[in-house]
Amino acid sequence: MLDYLVIGLGLAGISFCERLEEKNKAFKVISDASQTSSIVAGGLYNPVILKRFTLAWKADEQLQLAKEFYQALEVRLGVQLDYPVPVYRRFNSIEEQNLWFESTDKPKLKRFLSPQIHPNKNISVDAPLGYGEVLYTGRIDTKKLVESYKEHMLKKDSLISESFDYNLLAIKEGFLQYNNLKAKKIVFAEGYGMMNNPYFNHLPMKGNKGEYLLISAPELKINFALKSSVFAIPLGNDIYKVGANYEWKDKTNEPTEKTRSQLAKKWESFVKCDYEIINQLAGVRPTVSDRRPLVGQHPEHKNLYVLNGFGSRGVLIAPYASGQLLSYIEDDRPLDADLDINRFKK
């Protein structure tokens, strides 16, 4: 008898598995490779919403937790995942500069926003008004994380690489049966795949598709993540991850020529050197109508749980939300009301 079955091995599934490892729980994971948003993600941890210069939801609380979480993962997996990198916001107007200075005086924001304007000295970037710098930022290599964790689970004989068949799940008195597996509880961490889950697809997940370009630009030479009309995130070796867009109608994982052209045009609006597009990536983010995660217990089947809806900030939210869910299940602690699925009870 397992303590848990976990369905999905993206950021949500990995973070919950780590919580189970900490508690020495017996579990197995069932996952296919159908959901790509965690692998495709830009992976930035950035506490500030740079469109409006506001603090992201509980970002101050989540940031320290995330740093410790990924450091522990690096030790467990024996790989580097966390790459500290500054985030610079390119100013488009004097008004934006003034708004930045106003924001640096706000109590919750001042520790995250540098009051110093960085002048642009790079001839390959069009930024006559300079940049504002966000502090305590970095990038998690989500692709390496997912691949390394999958390998870790396989070595432990804890991963079943197949699609989950809901028709084979039998809900018994006090436990669940799936094929030859028995478990006390099941946690669905399926990303946008939740839309096919008959137990939780009533929840208001919207989902939006994001695409990134991988661009080679040897002349650019920036060592910070640059936010303008799109993000340009340095990956090393003169490669930059550029994006992303938000597409609400197309829910496939296939890159499109239309988005390729749109992202290239935005890149060219502020980068003034030669470049080559070497790849294009796409995935559907599990986004929710109120921009908060989906965490909690099924209203009827009390041993079924969901961990989902992290949107575009999964790197920051995952360690926090997974800890919330396990404390709720194991220690009977109440969930943060902002992420509890009971907010949609009506």
N, C-alpha and C positions, 0 to 999 in steps of 0.2 A: 504494500500500500504506500503510494507516494503521498507526500504532503500536498504537492502542487503539480498541476500541468500548466505550462505557460505556452500560449499560442502566439507566435511571432517573435522575431529576433532582430528587430530594429532598435532604435534608441530606447523605446518603451520596454520592450522585452528584455534587453540587456540590463537595463537599470534595475528592473524587478528581480532578475536572476541574481544580480549582485547583492541585493538585499536578502535574498534567500540564502545565498552563500554565507553571508555574515551571521545568519541565524542558524546555520547548519541544518537547513531544511532539505528533505529529499524531494527532488523534482526532476522533471524532464521537459524538454522543449520540442514542440512540433512547429516546423516552419518551412515554407517553400521560399522561393526567391521572387515572389510576385510583386512585392511592395519595395520600391526603390528609393523612396524619399529620404530615408536615413543615409543612404550611400551617396546620393546626389547632393545632399545638403551642403551649403557653404561652410557650415561648422563653426561660424563665429560665435563666441560668447561676448556679448556686448550689452550692457545694462540699459542703454539709452536708445529710445526711438528717435532716429535722426531726422525724420521728416518734421517732427514738431518739437524736438528737444525736450522730451519728457521721459521720465523713468518708466521702463517697462514693468509689467505686473510682477510685483514682489521680487524684482531683480536684485535688490540689495541683499535680501535674505537668501536668494538662490545662488548668488555668485560664489560666496565662500564655500557653500555646500558643494557646488559643482567642482570647484578647484580641488578640494579634498577627495572627492569621488573619483575624478579622472587620474589623480596622482596614485590612488590605491589601485586603480585598474592598470596603470602602466607597470606597477610592480607585479601584479598578478600575471599579466600577459607578457611581460618582458619586452615591451615595445614602447616607443615614444608616441604619444597621442596628442599631448598638449604643446602647442607652439605659441608662446606669447608673442603677440604682434599688435602694435598700436593701430587704432582706428582713427583716420583723419576724415573730417567732413569738409568737403570743398564748399566754399561760400559762393553763392550765386549773386548776392547783392549786399549792399551796405546794411539793408534792413535785416538780413539774416545774421550778419555780424553782430548787430545791436541786440537781436533776440538771443544770440549765443551768450553775450555778456550778461544779459538779464538772467538767463538760466543758470549761469555760474554762481549767482548769489542766492539761489533757492536752496533751502536747507537740505532737501533730499538729493539734490543734483550736484551740489558743489564739490563733493569728493570725487565725482566721476568726470567732471568737465574741467579741462585745463583753462585758466583764464588768459593764457598767452596765445595770441594768434601766431601761427607758424607761417612765415612768408614762403611762397613757392620759389624754389631755385632750380627746378627741373625743367629744362627747355622742352621736354617731351610731354609735359602736362600744361594745359591751359587753365591756370588758376590765379588770375591777377589779384584776387582778394584774399588769397591764402587759405589756410585751413584751421579748423578747431580740432583739438585732440581729445578723444575719449580715453579715460584712464582705466586700468585693470581689465584690459581686453585681451583676446587671443583667439586661436583657432584650434578646434579639435579635429583631427583627421578621422572623420566619421567612416570613411571607406575602410581605412586600416582597422578601425575599432570593430566594425561589423565582421570583417574577414578574420581578424585575430580571435574574436570571441567565438565565432563559429568553430574555428579550429580547436579552441579550448574546450568547447562543449563536446565536440566529436571525440577528443582524447578521453574525456570522462564518460563516454558512452551515454551522454545526456541529451543528445540531439537526434531527432527523427526528421530527416529532410524529405518532407512530403506535404502536400496540401491537406489541411484539416477538413474532414468530412463531417459536417454537423449532424447528418443522419445517423452516424455511428455512435454519437454521444448518448449514453443512457444515464439518466439522472436517477440514482437509487436513494434509499433512505440512508443518509449520512455519508454517502460517497458517490463518486462518478465512475463510470466505466467507459473506456474508449478502446475498442479492439481488445487487446490483452492487458491493457493498462488500467490500474485502479488508482484513483487519487481522491483526497479529501476535498480539494478545491481546484478550480480552474480559473486562470486569469487570461483574458483575451487582450492581447497587445498587438493588434493586427494592422494598425494604421488605417489607411483608407479602405482596406479590405473588410473593415467592420461593416460596410454597407451590405455585405452578403451574409452577415451574421444574424440569424433569426431571433437571437436573444437580445441583441442590443441595437439592431438597425432602426429602431424607433427613435433613437437619439438624433438630434439635429446636426449631424455632420454634413458640412457643405463640400469640403475638399476643393483645393485649387491646385492647378498644375504649375510647377515651376521648372524653368529650363536655365541651364548655365552653358556658357561657352568656355572651353579651355583655349587660351590664346598664348601664343609664343610671341614675345616682344622684347628682343635682346637689348634694344636701346632704352627701354623705359626705366629700368633700374630703380624701382621703389621697394622699400622694405616695410611698408605699412599697408594696411587695408584701406583703400581709398573709396569713400562714398561720395558719388555725385548722382547722376541720373540712374546709375547702377553701381554695384560694388565691383571693385577690382581687387581680388584677394591674392597676394603673392604666395605661390606654392614652392618656390625655389627653382633654380635653373632657368630663370627668365620665363617661367610659365605662370599665367594668371587665370584664376577662375572668375569669370565675369557674368554677373546676373544679379538678381534673377527677375523673372516676370511673374505675373499672377494671372493665370488663365482659369476662368470659372466654368466654361462650357466643356472643353475637351478634357476628359478624365482618363486619357491613355498615358502610357509611359513612353510614347514615341516622340522624339524630337521633331520639330517642324521647321520648314524653310522660312515660314513667315516670322517666327520668333527669332531665328538665326539672324535674319535681316534687321529686325527691330533692335536686338541687343548690340549688333555690330554698329548700327547707326548711333545708339546712345554712347557706346564706347568712343566712337570717333568724335563725339561732341566735346570731349575733354582730353583725349589722348591724341598727340600729334606726331606719332612716329610709326614706322612700318610695323606691321604685325601679320601673323598668320593664324587662322583658326585651325586648331589641330583636333578638336573633338567637340561634341555637343551632347549634353546629358539632360535627362528629363525624369520627373517623378511627381506624383500627386501627394501634396501635403494633406495630412488629416486636420483640417481646420473646422472650427465650430462657429455657429452663428454669433455667440457672444465673446469669441476669442479667448475662451478659457478651456482648460483640459476637461476630459470626461473621465472621472474616476469614481468608482463605487461598486455597489452590490446590486445584483439583479433584484427587482422588487418582489418576485415570487420564488425564484430558485436561489436560496440563500448561500449556496456554495459556488455561484458563478459571479465573477467580477470582471470589470473592464478597466483598462489603463490606456488612454488614448487621447487624441485631440490636441497634440502639442503644437501644431501649426508650424510656423517658421522659426520658433525659438526652442526647439526640442533639446538642444545641447544644454541650455540652462534649466529648462523645466523638468527634464527626465529624472535627475537625482532627487529633486524635491518631491515630485508627484509619486514616485515609486516608494519613497520613504513614508509618505502620507498613507498610501494604500496598505503597506504591510503593518504599520502601526495600528491602523483601523481594524485590520483582520485579526492580528495576533494579540494586540494589547487593548483592544476595545476603545481606542482613542477616537474622538470625533474627527471627521474629515474637515479640512478647510472648506467652508461653505462655497467659496468661489469655484471650486473644482468638483464638488460633489454632484453627481448626476441627479440627485433628488431635486435640484433646482428646476428640473424639467418635468416634475411629477405630474403636472396637469395634463 
